[in-house]
Amino acid sequence: MVQTMAKSGSRILVERPLPTQGDVKATGKKRARSVTVNLAESPLGWLKARGLITDRQFDAGEQLRVDWERAQLGPRVTMCWDAAAAPSRTARGAPAANDPLIHQLSARDRFDAAVAAAGPGLSDILWRIVCAGEGMRDAEQALGWPARAGKLVLTLALDRLADHYRLR
């Protein structure tokens, strides 16, 4: 399989050949078509681009993903080497309002509240598709669901999430 990569803005595009049926040249070899795939596109963006979810549902999912990333809840590849701030003996009290830890903790609180609002039956598909970036087929298989059940459950979860975020 021949792949050519091009960078367009913040997107990474890969061209992959697609075999076509009954398209044989005089040499006897099948001619292949190609399609450009955006490797940086999220599964949620893919669903929105094809009209399978509404703008409201997409915005709710993106808000959840933003909170998940700001809370730094994703898996780490290596150990966290951030130095802990040494407490000052002269200045005591609450941390500064612009402290990154405060923003991280508040994002985690928002994420936990949103997942709780979605409910236990819907939060697992939300996490897999929106936060972990799994494809619909992979998420359905991991959850033991039948094919094409994930889209319906995901739209219900995104609607509940949009209600939680008060999106219109």
Secondary structure, DSSP 8 states (H G I E B T S, - for coil): ---EEEEETTEEEEEEEEEEEEEE-TTS-EEEEEEEEETT--HHHHHHHTTSS-HHHHHHHHHHHHHHHHTT-S--SS----------SS--SS--TT-HHHHHHHHHHHHHHHHHHH-TTTHHHHIIIIIS---HHHHHHHHT--TT-HHHHHHHHHHHHHHHHT--
